[in-house]
Amino acid sequence: MMDQNYILDNLKANTSRNSALETLMNLESVIDHANIYAYKNWQEGEIVEGPHIDRYWVTVTLMYPHKLMPDPEGAERLLKHGCKVYYAKDELETAAKLKSPDDTKGQDNATGKRPGQTRARMIKKPIWLITLVVPRKFMDDIEASKLRIEDQAIDSDSVEQANVDVIAQSQPEGEA
């Protein structure tokens, strides 16, 4: 069972490590490069665990609400690139929204985090956990292709002139 506090602790640990943030950005590039976001619900995922960086693999777990299971065809695209994808049903234990007195668990005692304040009761929500295991080689290949593109010199004058030409061609004669 996933716990909201576990997820928060994991995210705090990752934001304090530059290597983890860089790895997550590279992982996002892998997902984008494989056009996974074109498949239903893949954009809805939240990182709940990872990245765990090994010598040859990077592992990250994404959480999705049960009703928004990501399309398995997107996972098949990752499999073609040597990735491993694992689906698991689980539950997320989280605080209920305080809408009525029934949503409370009572007041915190003197040793609680917020003594005297009302505490929300905990509820369980069904979720999907998708674990992606991505080869570092695949991530490195995408990073290398980005660097090749960034190294190319781009003549901004010719790009600007091309934009002007396209705009001029799209306007009917006499309006220019």
BADOKOL-96504 format. One record per residue: residue number from 1; x, y, z of N, C-alpha, C in turn. Coordinates in Angstrom, 2 decimals, padded with zeros to 5 digits. Each point is the difference from the previous one (the first is absolute). Example, Ala and Ser with C-alpha at 12.3 -4.5 7.8 and 13.67 -1.06 7.14 Angstrom:
num	nX	nY	nZ	caX	caY	caZ	cX	cY	cZ
1	013.19	-005.69	007.80	-000.89	001.19	000.00	000.90	001.20	000.00 $
2	-000.35	001.05	-000.72	000.82	001.19	000.06	-000.77	001.09	000.73 $
This chain:
num	nX	nY	nZ	caX	caY	caZ	cX	cY	cZ
1	000.84	-001.18	000.00	-000.84	001.18	000.00	000.89	001.25	000.00 $
2	-000.32	000.92	-000.86	000.73	001.28	-000.08	-000.52	000.94	001.07 $
3	000.88	000.73	000.59	-000.34	000.96	001.03	000.41	001.38	-000.48 $
4	-000.84	000.98	000.21	000.26	001.36	-000.47	001.30	000.55	000.58 $
5	000.31	-000.29	001.25	001.23	000.49	000.62	001.24	-000.62	-000.63 $
6	-000.09	-001.29	-000.39	001.11	-000.66	-000.67	000.31	000.69	-001.33 $
7	-001.05	000.34	-000.74	000.17	000.68	-001.29	000.66	001.36	000.21 $
8	-000.46	000.75	000.99	000.59	001.33	000.27	001.46	-000.11	000.40 $
9	000.34	-000.96	000.84	001.39	-000.18	000.41	000.89	-000.35	-001.20 $
10	-000.50	-000.84	-000.88	000.75	-000.38	-001.19	000.24	001.21	-000.91 $
11	-001.02	000.82	-000.17	000.15	001.19	-000.86	000.98	001.00	000.61 $
12	-000.04	000.17	001.31	000.95	000.90	000.66	001.43	-000.49	-000.19 $
13	000.21	-001.30	000.11	001.34	-000.56	-000.18	000.49	000.22	-001.42 $
14	-000.89	-000.12	-000.99	000.40	000.16	-001.39	000.28	001.45	-000.36 $
15	-000.76	000.92	000.56	000.23	001.40	-000.35	001.28	000.53	000.61 $
16	000.53	-000.69	001.00	001.25	000.44	000.60	001.21	-000.56	-000.73 $
17	-000.20	-000.92	-000.94	001.11	-000.60	-000.76	-000.09	000.46	-001.45 $
18	001.01	000.74	-000.46	-000.01	000.46	-001.39	000.04	-001.16	-000.98 $
19	000.73	-001.06	000.34	000.10	-001.14	-000.92	-001.37	-000.65	-000.19 $
20	-000.81	-000.05	001.05	-001.34	-000.60	-000.12	-000.89	000.86	-000.88 $
21	000.07	001.31	000.17	-000.81	000.89	-000.84	000.41	-000.10	-001.47 $
22	001.30	-000.04	-000.24	000.49	-000.12	-001.37	-000.44	-001.33	-000.61 $
23	000.07	-001.06	000.79	-000.44	-001.32	-000.48	-001.49	000.01	-000.31 $
24	-000.80	000.63	000.84	-001.44	000.09	-000.27	-000.28	000.79	-001.27 $
25	000.77	001.05	-000.24	-000.17	000.77	-001.24	000.36	-000.86	-001.21 $
26	001.07	-000.79	000.11	000.39	-000.89	-001.10	-001.05	-001.09	-000.20 $
27	-000.57	-000.49	001.08	-001.05	-001.01	-000.10	-001.23	000.58	-000.69 $
28	-000.33	001.23	000.31	-001.13	000.66	-000.67	000.29	000.13	-001.49 $
29	001.25	000.27	-000.36	000.37	000.08	-001.41	-000.18	-001.35	-000.69 $
30	000.32	-001.08	000.69	-000.18	-001.35	-000.56	-001.48	-000.24	-000.28 $
31	-000.84	000.33	000.98	-001.45	-000.20	-000.16	-000.53	000.86	-001.14 $
32	000.47	001.23	-000.08	-000.42	000.91	-001.06	000.50	-000.48	-001.35 $
33	001.26	-000.42	-000.07	000.60	-000.48	-001.25	-000.75	-001.22	-000.55 $
34	-000.48	-000.85	000.89	-000.74	-001.19	-000.42	-001.47	000.31	-000.29 $
35	-000.38	001.27	000.10	-001.38	000.46	-000.27	-001.03	-000.69	000.90 $
36	000.37	-000.22	001.24	-000.91	-000.66	000.94	-001.16	000.92	000.38 $
37	000.25	001.30	000.03	-001.04	000.93	000.42	-001.16	000.05	-001.00 $
38	000.17	-000.56	-001.17	-001.09	-000.05	-000.98	-001.06	-001.02	000.43 $
39	000.36	-000.90	000.89	-000.92	-001.02	000.45	-000.78	000.48	001.23 $
40	-001.21	-000.50	000.11	-000.94	000.47	001.01	000.55	-000.15	001.43 $
41	-000.11	001.10	000.75	000.28	000.09	001.44	001.47	-000.06	000.40 $
42	000.94	-000.13	-000.93	001.40	-000.06	000.41	000.47	001.31	000.63 $
43	-000.64	001.10	-000.34	000.39	001.30	000.57	-000.46	000.16	001.45 $
44	-000.88	-000.85	000.46	-000.60	000.16	001.32	000.85	-000.57	001.14 $
45	001.12	-000.63	-000.31	000.80	-000.68	001.01	000.73	000.96	000.93 $
46	000.18	-000.45	001.25	000.77	000.73	001.00	001.12	-000.91	000.48 $
47	001.18	000.55	000.12	001.13	-000.79	000.49	-000.19	-000.26	001.49 $
48	000.05	-001.28	000.38	-000.15	-000.34	001.41	001.25	-000.69	000.55 $
49	000.84	-000.51	-000.88	001.21	-000.65	000.46	001.07	000.08	-001.09 $
50	001.21	000.27	000.44	001.12	000.05	-000.94	000.35	001.43	-000.34 $
51	000.97	000.18	-000.81	000.66	-001.03	-000.79	001.03	-000.77	000.82 $
52	000.03	-001.29	-000.23	001.06	-000.84	000.54	000.98	-000.20	-001.15 $
53	001.19	000.48	000.17	000.98	000.01	-001.08	001.00	-001.12	000.24 $
54	000.01	-000.98	-000.89	000.96	-001.09	000.04	001.00	000.19	-001.14 $
55	000.91	-000.92	-000.10	001.04	000.13	-001.02	-000.59	-000.02	-001.41 $
56	-000.97	-000.88	-000.23	-000.54	-000.14	-001.35	-001.47	000.38	-000.12 $
57	-000.67	000.25	001.11	-001.44	000.23	-000.02	-000.38	001.18	000.88 $
58	-001.11	000.64	-000.34	-000.62	001.03	000.84	-001.44	-000.45	000.22 $
59	-000.42	-000.03	001.27	-001.34	-000.47	000.33	-000.79	001.13	000.66 $
60	-001.22	000.19	-000.45	-000.89	001.00	000.59	-001.42	-000.59	000.02 $
61	-000.74	000.36	001.05	-001.38	-000.48	000.12	-000.94	001.20	-000.09 $
62	-001.01	-000.14	-000.85	-001.01	001.04	-000.21	-001.32	-000.48	000.56 $
63	-000.77	000.93	000.55	-001.31	-000.32	000.57	-001.09	000.65	-000.85 $
64	-001.07	-000.75	-000.22	-001.16	000.48	-000.75	-001.26	-000.33	000.78 $
65	-001.00	000.90	000.00	-001.29	-000.38	000.58	-000.54	-001.23	-000.73 $
66	-000.71	-000.85	000.71	-000.46	-001.27	-000.58	-000.83	000.22	-001.26 $
67	-000.79	001.05	-000.04	-000.84	000.28	-001.16	000.81	000.49	-001.20 $
68	001.25	000.41	000.21	000.82	000.56	-001.07	001.20	-000.89	-000.32 $
69	-000.25	-001.29	-000.11	001.09	-000.92	-000.34	000.60	000.40	-001.34 $
70	001.34	000.09	-000.07	000.61	000.38	-001.28	-000.15	-001.12	-001.03 $
71	-000.14	000.39	-001.24	-000.21	-000.93	-001.10	001.19	-000.95	-000.12 $
72	-000.23	-001.31	000.06	001.10	-000.97	-000.12	000.75	000.06	-001.32 $
73	-000.62	000.54	-001.05	000.70	000.14	-001.27	001.20	000.94	000.13 $
74	-000.10	000.99	000.88	001.14	000.87	000.25	001.15	-000.77	000.62 $
75	-000.33	-000.91	000.90	001.04	-000.83	000.62	000.67	-000.89	-001.04 $
76	-000.76	-000.48	-000.98	000.57	-000.83	-001.05	001.06	000.75	-000.79 $
77	-000.19	001.29	-000.17	001.02	000.81	-000.71	001.30	000.02	000.79 $
78	-000.12	000.09	001.32	001.21	-000.01	000.84	000.68	-001.37	-000.06 $
79	-000.79	-001.06	-000.05	000.57	-001.35	-000.07	000.86	-000.17	-001.25 $
80	-000.40	000.64	-001.09	000.76	-000.08	-001.26	001.39	000.63	000.13 $
81	000.17	000.89	000.98	001.29	000.67	000.21	000.81	-000.67	001.11 $
82	-000.41	-001.18	000.43	000.75	-000.72	001.02	-000.39	000.34	001.42 $
83	-001.05	000.78	000.18	-000.47	000.34	001.35	-000.84	-001.15	000.56 $
84	-000.15	000.00	001.30	-000.89	-000.95	000.66	-001.10	000.82	000.68 $
85	-001.24	-000.48	-000.10	-001.14	000.72	000.56	-000.83	-000.98	000.83 $
86	-000.26	000.39	001.25	-000.76	-000.85	000.91	-001.24	000.78	000.47 $
87	-001.17	-000.64	-000.10	-001.25	000.58	000.48	-000.37	-000.69	001.31 $
88	-000.48	000.77	000.99	-000.46	-000.59	001.25	-001.17	000.83	000.54 $
89	-001.01	-000.70	000.51	-001.10	000.68	000.69	000.41	000.17	001.45 $
90	-000.36	001.15	000.58	000.34	000.26	001.39	-001.02	000.97	000.56 $
91	000.22	000.42	001.23	-000.86	001.00	000.63	000.87	001.11	000.56 $
92	-000.52	001.22	-000.06	000.67	001.16	000.57	-000.75	000.40	001.26 $
93	000.72	000.06	001.10	-000.61	000.46	001.25	000.26	001.50	000.11 $
94	-001.08	000.76	000.01	000.10	001.45	000.01	-001.07	000.60	000.91 $
95	000.16	001.26	000.33	-000.97	000.68	000.87	-001.25	000.36	-000.80 $
96	-001.15	-000.17	000.64	-001.28	000.38	-000.62	-000.13	001.51	000.00 $
97	-000.71	000.52	-000.99	-000.30	001.43	000.00	-001.02	000.27	001.09 $
98	000.22	001.04	000.76	-000.89	000.33	001.12	-001.21	000.78	-000.52 $
99	-001.08	-000.72	-000.25	-001.23	000.62	-000.47	-001.08	-000.03	001.08 $
100	000.06	-001.01	000.86	-000.99	-000.13	001.07	000.71	-000.55	001.24 $
101	-000.66	000.06	001.14	000.61	-000.54	001.22	000.34	-001.50	-000.10 $
102	-000.69	-000.71	-000.90	000.28	-001.43	-000.17	001.38	-000.25	-000.61 $
103	000.57	001.01	-000.63	001.31	-000.14	-000.64	001.15	000.18	000.98 $
104	-000.31	000.24	001.27	001.07	000.22	000.98	000.24	-001.25	000.83 $
105	001.20	-000.03	000.54	000.41	-001.10	000.86	000.02	000.46	001.45 $
106	-000.31	001.24	000.22	000.05	000.58	001.33	001.17	000.98	000.08 $
107	000.28	000.44	001.18	001.08	000.98	000.17	001.30	-000.70	000.32 $
108	001.09	000.64	-000.46	001.34	-000.50	000.34	000.21	000.11	001.50 $
109	000.68	-000.96	000.57	000.30	000.11	001.42	001.23	000.89	000.20 $
110	000.42	000.17	001.19	001.10	000.93	000.31	001.32	-000.43	-000.63 $
111	000.15	-001.28	-000.33	001.26	-000.46	-000.59	-000.06	-000.07	-001.53 $
112	-001.13	000.37	-000.60	-000.15	-000.06	-001.45	000.77	001.11	-000.70 $
113	-000.07	-000.03	-001.33	000.71	001.02	-000.79	-000.59	001.39	000.20 $
114	-001.33	000.06	000.14	-000.68	001.29	000.21	-000.99	-000.15	001.15 $
115	000.48	000.15	001.22	-000.87	-000.22	001.17	-001.26	000.87	-000.03 $
116	-001.13	-000.65	000.24	-001.26	000.73	000.09	-000.71	000.19	-001.31 $
117	000.67	-000.21	-001.14	-000.66	000.19	-001.29	-000.72	-001.26	-000.43 $
118	-001.02	000.19	-000.82	-000.77	-001.12	-000.51	000.83	-000.77	-001.02 $
119	-000.04	-001.31	000.11	000.76	-000.86	-000.89	-000.96	-000.71	-000.96 $
120	000.34	-000.01	-001.29	-000.84	-000.68	-000.99	000.16	-001.50	000.14 $
121	-001.08	-000.71	-000.28	000.10	-001.46	000.02	000.71	-000.45	-001.27 $
122	000.60	-001.16	000.06	000.74	-000.53	-001.13	-000.94	-000.85	-000.86 $
123	000.14	000.16	-001.31	-000.79	-000.80	-000.93	000.95	-000.71	-000.96 $
124	-000.48	-001.05	-000.61	000.79	-000.76	-000.97	-000.62	000.17	-001.37 $
125	000.86	000.35	-000.96	-000.44	000.18	-001.38	000.71	-001.02	-000.88 $
126	-000.72	-000.65	-000.92	000.67	-000.96	-000.89	000.86	000.76	-001.03 $
127	001.18	-000.55	-000.25	000.94	000.63	-000.94	000.68	-001.07	-000.86 $
128	000.64	000.46	-001.06	000.90	-000.82	-000.80	001.41	000.48	000.26 $
129	000.92	-000.93	000.19	001.42	000.32	000.09	000.67	-000.59	-001.24 $
130	000.65	000.87	-000.75	000.70	-000.43	-001.21	001.49	000.20	000.26 $
131	000.74	-001.09	000.00	001.44	000.08	000.21	000.69	-000.11	-001.34 $
132	000.80	001.01	-000.30	000.77	000.03	-001.25	001.46	-000.28	000.33 $
133	000.58	-000.97	-000.70	001.42	-000.31	000.13	000.60	000.30	-001.38 $
134	000.79	001.06	-000.06	000.51	000.51	-001.27	001.50	-000.24	-000.09 $
135	000.48	-000.54	-001.13	001.44	-000.17	-000.15	000.70	001.36	-000.06 $
136	001.07	000.14	000.73	000.74	001.27	-000.01	000.54	000.29	-001.40 $
137	000.31	-001.06	-000.76	000.51	000.19	-001.36	-001.02	000.75	-000.85 $
138	-001.28	-000.35	000.14	-001.05	000.68	-000.76	-000.07	001.47	000.40 $
139	000.11	000.28	001.30	-000.02	001.38	000.47	001.22	000.76	-000.51 $
140	001.18	-000.65	000.01	001.22	000.63	-000.48	-000.07	000.28	-001.49 $
141	-000.60	-000.92	-000.78	-000.14	000.22	-001.45	-000.86	001.22	-000.30 $
142	-001.10	000.17	000.74	-000.87	001.15	-000.21	000.73	001.28	000.39 $
143	000.74	-000.04	001.11	000.76	001.17	000.45	001.06	000.38	-001.05 $
144	000.66	-001.01	-000.59	001.01	000.26	-001.02	-000.62	000.62	-001.25 $
145	-001.21	-000.47	-000.38	-000.65	000.58	-001.18	-000.40	001.44	000.27 $
146	-000.40	000.31	001.25	-000.32	001.39	000.35	001.24	000.88	-000.11 $
147	001.12	-000.51	000.47	001.24	000.78	-000.07	000.40	000.26	-001.44 $
148	-000.18	-000.99	-000.88	000.33	000.20	-001.41	-000.84	001.12	-000.59 $
149	-001.29	000.03	000.36	-000.88	001.05	-000.52	000.42	001.35	000.56 $
150	000.34	000.05	001.28	000.39	001.27	000.62	001.32	000.53	-000.54 $
151	000.87	-000.91	-000.48	001.30	000.43	-000.53	-000.12	000.61	-001.40 $
152	-001.08	-000.29	-000.71	-000.14	000.53	-001.35	-000.25	001.50	000.04 $
153	000.66	000.70	-000.89	-000.19	001.45	-000.08	-001.30	000.28	-000.76 $
154	-000.79	000.88	000.53	-001.26	000.38	-000.65	000.08	001.47	-000.35 $
155	-000.25	000.29	-001.28	000.03	001.38	-000.47	-001.38	000.60	000.27 $
156	-000.09	000.84	001.04	-001.30	000.53	000.40	-000.59	000.94	-001.06 $
157	000.84	000.64	-000.81	-000.52	000.87	-001.06	-000.78	-000.81	-001.03 $
158	000.52	-001.17	-000.37	-000.70	-000.81	-000.99	-001.30	-000.56	000.57 $
159	-000.03	-000.32	001.29	-001.22	-000.48	000.63	-001.04	001.12	000.02 $
160	000.42	001.20	000.35	-000.91	001.15	000.03	-000.54	000.29	-001.40 $
161	000.87	-000.06	-001.01	-000.43	000.26	-001.38	-001.01	-001.07	-000.45 $
162	000.22	-001.25	000.40	-000.92	-001.08	-000.35	-001.37	000.26	000.63 $
163	-000.04	000.49	001.24	-001.27	000.33	000.65	-000.72	001.12	-000.73 $
164	000.75	001.01	-000.43	-000.58	001.12	-000.74	-000.57	-000.51	-001.33 $
165	000.73	-000.88	-000.67	-000.45	-000.54	-001.28	-001.29	-000.81	000.17 $
166	-000.09	-000.80	001.05	-001.19	-000.81	000.25	-001.20	000.90	000.27 $
167	000.20	001.04	000.80	-001.10	000.92	000.30	-000.45	000.72	-001.26 $
168	000.96	000.41	-000.83	-000.34	000.70	-001.25	-000.77	-000.91	-000.95 $
169	000.37	-001.27	-000.05	-000.67	-000.95	-000.90	-001.41	-000.32	000.49 $
170	-000.23	000.04	001.30	-001.31	-000.39	000.53	-001.02	001.12	-000.10 $
171	000.45	001.25	-000.24	-000.94	001.12	-000.11	-000.46	000.13	-001.46 $
172	-001.29	000.25	-000.20	-000.49	000.23	-001.37	000.64	001.27	-000.57 $
173	000.14	-000.01	-001.35	000.63	001.16	-000.64	-000.82	001.26	000.25 $
174	000.68	001.08	000.19	-000.64	001.28	000.24	-000.11	000.35	001.48 $
175	000.15	-000.98	000.91	-000.06	000.28	001.43	001.36	000.34	000.56 $
176	001.06	-000.35	-000.65	001.36	000.18	000.54	000.39	001.41	000.09 $
